[in-house]
Amino acid sequence: MSDVQWLNLQLPVIQAPMVGVSTPALAAAVSNAGGLGSIGLGACSPEQARTMLQQTRALTAKPFNANLFCHRPARADAVRARAWLEHLRPLFAQFGAEPPAQLAEIYKSFANDPAMLEVLLELCPPVVSFHFGLPPQAFIDALKAKGIVLLATATSLAEARLIEQAGLDAVVAQGVEAGGHRGVFEPREDTRLGTFALVRCLAERVSLPVIAAGGIMDGAGIQAALTLGAQGVQMGTAFILCPESAANAAYRQALRSPRAECTAITAAISGRPARGLVNRWFTEVDCPTAPPLPDYPNTYDAAKALVAAAGVQGSDAFAVQWAGQGAPLARALPAAQLLAQLAEELDNARGGRVVKGGGRR
């Protein structure tokens, strides 16, 4: 099997850096098995990021990816925040709780975090990737000077061209099928292109290597992306059921149930569009009468409070369970075994054979 030359991988698979699900153990297991494991640092302080990077490096000598959020910093809007909290008040009341008095910007953007940059420059993870946009060019140049491979998510040709102009090494083409947050630079400009259409456009119009992301769950999907011009794939939902992930029991049960057959996109959870398993966030909170959303990630602060209030009462009705459209194909396998299965399926697909029966385990 040929390497992805710019990352020297045995299998052209990147495990998506899913905040709250990916762990140093999962990232290391994927990297040790010949893919590229990832850890999500978007919700971390610089010191928390330092710990996660050190833990991952202790578990693998292979390359791994550290992912940062580069969203536009939230603009505080007390009027909008109050209206949103009042919208949620009846739901909090169902669990005997009150909504928070105000909303906080719980995740700091890497684009405005020089302390996080210093941690990366000191510890030098082999690969760094960006979601929701790009950091300042000075940050990019400093990371490149350390020999770090840089990736960024694009959901459109326009975003990919910005990534290309900034001098990054590859672009992750995230289709609308993908689970979790859309990587759009500005949510209002989301073209919602599908993975394969986006991959083909980028392969033809951008000089960077393209990594396909969204709806890819097995070797046949990997081969389809490669045929369209991708040099690798990024898979997230496929790894949620791995024992090395941090997904809780309710999340795992939901992903193995008929609920996995229905995913949708909402911005009502975090303030940015994201795809997950449909629950009351999608059917009740995200409704035509809902007031305007506070900025990301302030909206997420309210969501986390409601999830916690429900959890105290033993309810997972508002649990945040991100998943892509390929969720019914998720398999409960250790990461190394899943990588081996993907490699076998990819070999079969290259030989013109798509073997059925991999299925959920």
C-alpha positions, 0 to 999 in steps of 0.5 A, spaced: 500 500 500 503 506 497 504 511 503 501 518 503 508 521 501 507 528 505 505 525 511 508 518 510 502 514 512 501 507 511 494 508 510 491 514 508 487 515 514 486 521 519 482 520 525 478 526 526 480 531 532 473 530 535 473 535 541 470 531 547 471 524 544 478 524 541 483 522 546 491 521 547 490 514 547 485 514 541 490 518 537 496 514 539 493 507 537 491 510 530 498 513 529 501 506 531 497 502 526 499 506 520 494 512 520 494 519 523 491 520 530 488 527 532 487 530 538 482 536 539 485 542 543 480 547 541 476 547 548 483 547 552 487 552 555 494 552 554 496 548 560 491 543 558 493 543 551 500 542 554 498 536 558 494 532 552 500 533 547 505 530 552 500 524 554 500 523 546 507 523 545 508 518 551 504 513 547 506 514 540 513 515 536 509 516 530 506 523 527 500 525 530 495 531 529 493 537 534 487 541 532 485 548 534 479 552 533 480 559 529 473 562 529 472 569 530 472 571 537 465 572 540 461 579 540 458 580 547 450 581 546 447 582 553 440 583 549 441 577 545 443 572 550 437 574 555 433 572 549 436 566 548 436 564 555 429 565 556 427 561 550 431 555 554 428 557 561 422 552 560 426 546 558 431 548 564 424 548 568 423 541 566 429 539 570 428 543 576 433 548 574 434 555 572 438 557 566 445 561 567 445 568 569 449 570 563 453 567 557 461 566 557 466 565 551 468 558 553 473 557 548 478 562 546 480 562 539 487 560 537 487 566 532 487 570 538 491 566 543 499 567 543 500 563 549 497 557 545 502 558 540 508 558 545 506 551 547 505 549 540 512 552 538 515 549 544 512 542 544 512 542 536 507 536 534 508 533 528 502 536 525 497 542 526 490 543 523 485 549 524 478 549 524 473 555 523 478 559 519 486 560 519 490 564 525 494 570 523 499 569 518 505 570 523 502 564 527 502 560 520 509 562 519 512 561 526 509 554 526 512 552 519 519 555 521 519 549 526 517 544 520 510 542 523 505 540 517 499 544 517 492 543 515 486 547 515 479 545 513 475 548 507 468 547 506 468 551 499 473 553 493 473 560 496 476 557 503 481 552 500 484 558 496 485 562 502 488 556 505 493 555 499 495 562 499 497 562 506 502 557 505 499 551 508 501 543 506 494 540 505 486 542 505 481 538 509 475 538 504 469 537 509 463 535 506 456 537 508 455 529 510 460 530 516 459 529 523 460 535 528 461 542 527 462 545 520 468 548 518 466 554 515 470 560 516 463 564 516 457 560 517 453 565 513 457 563 507 456 556 508 455 553 501 453 546 504 457 542 498 457 534 499 464 531 500 465 528 493 463 535 489 467 539 494 473 534 493 473 534 485 473 541 485 479 542 490 483 537 486 482 540 480 482 548 482 487 548 488 494 545 488 494 543 495 493 535 497 486 534 498 483 530 504 476 528 504 472 528 510 464 527 511 460 520 510 466 516 509 466 510 513 469 504 510 475 502 505 470 503 499 469 510 501 476 511 502 477 508 495 471 513 492 475 519 495 482 517 492 479 516 485 476 523 485 483 526 487 483 526 494 490 523 497 487 521 503 481 521 508 479 524 515 474 520 518 471 521 525 464 518 526 468 511 524 472 512 530 467 514 536 465 507 538 472 505 539 474 503 546 479 508 546 475 514 545 471 518 550 464 517 548 460 515 554 455 509 554 449 513 552 452 516 546 455 509 544 448 506 545 445 511 541 450 510 535 448 503 535 441 504 535 436 506 529 437 513 531 444 513 527 439 513 521 437 520 522 442 526 523 441 533 522 445 540 522 443 545 527 446 551 530 442 551 536 447 547 540 453 551 539 452 557 535 455 554 529 452 549 524 454 542 526 451 535 525 449 530 530 443 525 532 437 528 532 434 529 539 430 535 542 435 540 540 433 539 533 426 538 534 424 543 540 430 548 541 431 549 533 424 552 531 421 557 527 420 562 533 427 561 536 430 568 537 437 570 534 443 566 537 448 568 541 455 568 537 459 561 538 461 559 543 457 563 548 451 559 545 454 553 547 455 555 554 447 555 555 447 548 552 452 545 556 448 548 562 442 544 560 445 538 558 448 538 565 441 540 568 438 534 564 444 529 566 442 531 574 435 528 573 438 522 569 436 524 562 440 524 556 434 528 552 439 534 550 445 530 550 450 532 544 451 526 540 455 529 534 455 524 528 455 524 520 451 521 515 455 515 515 453 513 522 449 507 521 456 504 518 460 505 525 463 499 528 465 498 535 472 495 534 479 497 537 482 503 533 488 498 531 483 493 529 479 498 525 485 500 521 486 493 519 479 492 517 479 499 513 486 497 510 483 490 507 477 493 505 481 498 501 485 493 498 479 489 496 476 496 493 482 497 489 481 490 486 474 492 484 471 488 490 466 491 495 465 486 500 459 486 504 458 484 511 463 489 515 457 492 518 456 494 525 459 490 531 
